[in-house]
Amino acid sequence: LDSVTLSLGNGFAKLCYGRPSAGGVPRVGAEIPFGVPWQMGANEPTTLHLTFAARIGTVDLDPGSYSLYAIPEDTDWTIVVNGNPNRWGVPISPDVRAQDIGSFTLTPTALPTYVDRLTFRFDATSGTRGSLVYSWERTSLTIPLARR
């Protein structure tokens, strides 16, 4: 398990996630099939804790805790924000999906080097804006996050 803490303005956020290792074996698109919701990590859901009102992608959020999951495709990925941070990671059933708050689509970029262990980091672009950056295998996603 790991986490990324970030500061935007005078508020803080924390992303908690599991860090699976690919072990050189293709995971996304194979063991994690395209078109199937996936928790973006291992074990427990990937969870975003906010002390401020925020916008992640195109989804507006109040302060609180949310789970994130992805629906990977071989082209664009859908990132989904869910209102239940206290569920188990998979499967992401219709009962889980009933608590979805919103979603947005991102186009992944290819990484020049292989990343064996799933990693998130935070890149600040200003005092109130930044991005959560997902990296695993040869895929990177830049997830915009801003204070509202």
Number of C-alpha atoms within 10 A of each C-alpha: 12 12 17 15 13 19 17 20 13 10 14 14 19 17 22 20 25 21 19 17 17 16 11 11 11 12 15 19 13 9 9 15 15 16 14 13 20 24 24 29 24 17 15 19 25 24 24 21 17 20 16 19 14 22 16 22 20 13 14 16 20 13 13 15 19 22 26 24 23 20 19 24 16 12 10 14 18 17 24 24 26 21 19 19 19 12 11 14 21 15 11 16 9 9 8 16 15 11 12 18 16 16 17 15 16 16 15 19 14 14 14 9 10 14 18 17 17 20 22 24 16 20 16 17 13 10 12 16 18 21 20 19 15 17 22 25 22 16 17 19 21 20 18 19 23 21 21 13
